[in-house]
Amino acid sequence: VVDTKINRLAVAVAGESLADPAQLLASAAFKEFLQQVKTKFDIIVIDGPAMADASEAGLIAELASGVVVVAKADGPSKRLVKQTIAQVRDLNAELVGTVLNQA
C-alpha cells in the first residue's frame, strides 16, 4: 500500500499479471491482506473486471462489504446489466448502487 499526493488516499497496485488471478483472490494471503487494510482505512475500493468477463469478479464481490455495478453508457445491453445485478445478489453480496459511466 502506497500513499499518494492526495491527502488520505493510498493505493495498492495489482503488481505483475498472473495466469490465474482467481487463485490469488481465493488465497488466505489475500484475505489476510484485506483484513489488515480494513483496520487502517475507512473505505477500500477494489476495481475488478466485469462480472461477465471473469470469474474473479465473483470472488471479489464475495469478499467485499458492498458492490457498485458500473456500466458504460454505450456499452452493455440493459439485459446484461440486469444479469450482472442478479449475479451480485446470487452471491449474497450487498449491491450498494449502480453507475452509468461516460453518459
N, C-alpha and C positions, 0 to 999 in steps of 0.2 A: 504494500500500500504506500503510495507516494503522495505527499502534499502537493497542492498546486498553488499558483499565484492568487487564486480566488480564495478569499477568506472562508474557512470551514468546509472546504471541498478537497477531498482526497480521491485518488483513482488507483484501482488495482487493474493492471492490464492483463490480458489473457496469456501473454507470452507466446511461445512458439506453437505453431499449428500441430494438432495431434491427429493421428489416424482415427482414433476413436474417442472423441470428446465426451461421449456419454459415460465412458469408463471413469474418467476423471470426476465428472459431476456426481457419480454414484459412489465415489470413494469416501472412506472415513476421513481422509485428509481434507477433502473439500468441505465436508460437513463441519469438521473442526475449525477450518478457516472461517466459515460463516459464523460459527458460534463466537469466535474471537472478535470479529469485526462488529458483531451485534452489541458487544459490550462497550465499544469505543465510539459508535456512530448512532445518531438518531434515525437516519434513513439510509438504506442501502438499495441502490438501483442496480439490477443485473440486466444488461442489454443482451438479449438472446435472439436466436434465429426464429423464423416464422414457424408456427406450430405445424403447418402443412409441409414444411421443408425438412424438418429434422426432429428425430426422436428426443434429442437432448432438451428441446424446448419443454417437453412434458416433465422432465426431471427438474428443470429449473422452477417450473410452476409449482411442483410439489414441495420444493424447499422454501419457496418464497412465502412471505406473510400476505402478499397481495399481488395481483396480476393486472397490468394495464395492457389491453389489446390495442396495438397501433396499426392502422390501415391506411395505405396510400390512397389518396382521392381517386386517382385514375388507375388504381391497381386492382386488387381482387374484387370479385363479384360480391354482392350483398349476401349471397348464399354461402360463400366461403367464409366471410366474416362471422355469420351466424354459426357456421360449423365450428369455427375456432372458439367462439364463446362457449358453445356446447362442450367442446373438449376440455376447456378450463374448468367448467362446472363438473364434468365427469371425473376430473382428478380431485374433486373436493377442494380445489384452490379457490381463494376468495377473489372474485372479479371486482377490482377497485373501480375500473372505468374503461372507457374506450376513447381513442384519439383518432381523429381524421387528419392525416398529415398531408401537407402540400396541397391544400384546397385552393 
